Structures are given as C-alpha cells and as structure tokens.
C-alpha cells in the first residue's frame, strides 16, 4: 500500500508548478503585467524588512538625533498570498509579524514581538491587454495586532513594551494606473483615499472616566508613483516615490449616547511624509521571484506623537528601510 501511495503522489507533487489548462497567460516581463494575476494563478510571498534609526522629527519636521546612542528598530516578516480569482479579479491577504525594539539611553533593550494588523482586499481591472491599464482596489486593514500597552503609568518613561497594531480599522479606496511606454519600461501610479475608522482603543484612557477613550486617526491621502524597467527578461528594477498626507488626529471620550463621541484635535498631528525607494527583482522562471528593496524617508512631520507606543503607522520614524523576499507562484 505504501509504495502504491508514493507512486500516486509523486506525479501530483511534481506537477504543482506545471502550467495548467485553467491558467491564464503569464507575461514574462514585469513592465507588461496587469494589476491582476492571470486567472488560476496563485502567489505566496515570504519577505522581511527592517528600519533602524537614531533620529526623530520634532514638531516642525526637523530631523534630530537622539542623545546617548538611542536606537529604534522596526522589523516585519510578511506572509502575502494573492490569487487570480478570475481574468479581471485578484484577491489577497497580507499578514505581518512585527518586532519593535528600542535601546534607550540607559542601554536597556525593550522588545515586543507579535502579530501586526492584517490587510485583505480585492483588485478589479475591467480592461486587459492595453498599453494603458486602469484598475480599482479595495483594501481593508483589520485591527488584529497588539493594541494594549504593557504599562498605563509613567508615559514614555514607563514604557516596557510596544504595540504592533493601531486598534483601528482602515478602509482604502485605490485607483491604479499603468502606462506601458516601451515593452521593457512602464510608469505606474497608485492614488488612494484611506478612511481610518474612529473607535475606542486600548491605549487611550479617559481622564476621570470609566475606561478607554476614543481615537479618530484622521484620514490619509496617498500617491505612489513608480517606474519599472526590465533590464533583461529576468531582471527588473523599480524606482518609486511615495507621498502621504494625514489629516489631524482627534482624541476624546464617549458622548451622551453610544452613537456620539466628544473628540478634540491633537495639535500638530496633521502632516506629510515622503519616501523614495529602489527595488530589484530577479525571476529565474515564471514560478520563482527573488526581490530586494531599500526605501528612505526624505520628508516627514512630527514623529513624537505616538513614538512611545511604537506605532510606526501613525508616527513613521526617519530612516532607511531594507528588505528582501521570495515569491513562489503556481
């Protein structure tokens, strides 16, 4: 029986990465690819990224260095799964595990490792096989990370752990565009409005109140422009610029009913961030991709608002992010 089962399973395992009749056609060059995966294709990516900084930005956005060699580090391991549900529809889920580390001015290392906030979404591209490709994307970020601080007393001086989630749900509406200038060169643009849903979070405590308070993280406008150039059929480079504007955050307490909250703006919480980056991708065949990137913050607003909590989404610290990953498709 065992030799029989082994003989039956061997061809099935060997055929996982073979082209199947349900598979849509795969574009060999990244510059020519659509916003959706071809029908029937699936992709699993495992990647790591890290940003380490010795600096922060003050209320005017100036980059200042910490005293006594203080260092902040933020690392993520991503598990990304994408599926070509149909010719024009792509589904995805992106799951991060976060490690936040701070070496303070006493030389003490504070570290937290936990699940981060998970993104799920759908991409719809109505028209295919054109030099100009336009698609819409709905992205939902769930409040799945750690949102309860380890210490409510002492403020930044009493920090003994970090948060890996904001405790808030994001709903992002994206418009994606791609212009194929040449067969090996394309321009891409991703513009978005991100609604950050107000709610009660674990790290806001009502003064003289009954419990936790409200946070309205403010909404976000995003623009992400990039170019993709296939140096060869297998090797591609991408340059990018990401601009983010966040409206003012508001904080407060529950109002006279469950349908209302009394919220006041947080001074200096609105601002813009600009990042520049470069990435490289090598695909030895259609089923495997190796990738690496670096990204650096060149303009930023105040990063001290949520720094004590370690919330990189709300207060992205200045520094250079390095990352690498592998993608397997079948």
Secondary structure by P-SEA (a helix, b strand, c coil): caaaaaaaaaaaaaacccccccccccccccccccccccccbbbbbbbbbbbbbcccccccbbbbbbccbbbbbbbbbbbbbbbcccccbbbbbbbbbbbbbbbcccccccccccccbbbbbbbbbcccccccccbbbbbbbccccccccccccccccccccccccccbbbbbbbbbbbbcccccbbbbbbbbbbbbcccccccccccccccbbbbccbbbbbbbbbccccccccbbbbbbbbbbbbcbbbbbccccccccccccccccccbbbbbbbcbbbbbccccccccccccccccccccccccccccccccccbbbbbbccccccc
